[in-house]
Amino acid sequence: MGDARYCVKRILCKYGYPPDQQEKATQTVIQQAEVLSEAWAAT
């Protein structure tokens, strides 16, 4: 999970996402990935 979080933060930084909003955005992306992976695993 740490690698995914690191990658998300790098991408946000690369595209100029505001630093004060990066933690919330990272959490959102990780949550979305978990939901998608559960859906894919169920099929």
FITORRO-709578 format. One line per 4 residues: number of its first residue (from 1); for each residue x, y, z of C-alpha. Coordinates in steps of 0.1 Angstrom, whole numbers, plus 2048, in hexadecimal, padded with zeros to 3 digits. Layout:
NUM> X Y Z | ...
***
This chain:
1> 800 800 800 | 81D 818 807 | 829 815 7E3 | 807 81E 7D6
5> 804 83C 7ED | 827 848 7E2 | 81E 845 7BD | 7FE 858 7C2
9> 810 874 7D5 | 82A 877 7B9 | 810 879 79E | 7FD 894 7B1
13> 81D 8A8 7B6 | 826 8A3 791 | 806 8B2 785 | 806 8CF 79E
17> 7EC 8C3 7B7 | 7EB 8DB 7D5 | 801 8CC 7F1 | 7E8 8D4 80C
21> 7CE 8BE 7FA | 7E4 8A1 7F1 | 7DE 88B 80F | 7B8 88C 80A
25> 7BC 885 7E5 | 7D4 868 7EC | 7BB 859 804 | 79F 85C 7EB
29> 7B3 84C 7CF | 7BD 82F 7E6 | 799 82A 7F1 | 78E 829 7CC
33> 7A9 810 7C4 | 79D 7F9 7E0 | 779 7FB 7D4 | 784 7F3 7B0
37> 79A 7D6 7BB | 77E 7C7 7CF | 767 7CA 7B1 | 780 7BA 79A
41> 787 79E 7B2 | 762 796 7B4 | 75F 791 78E
***
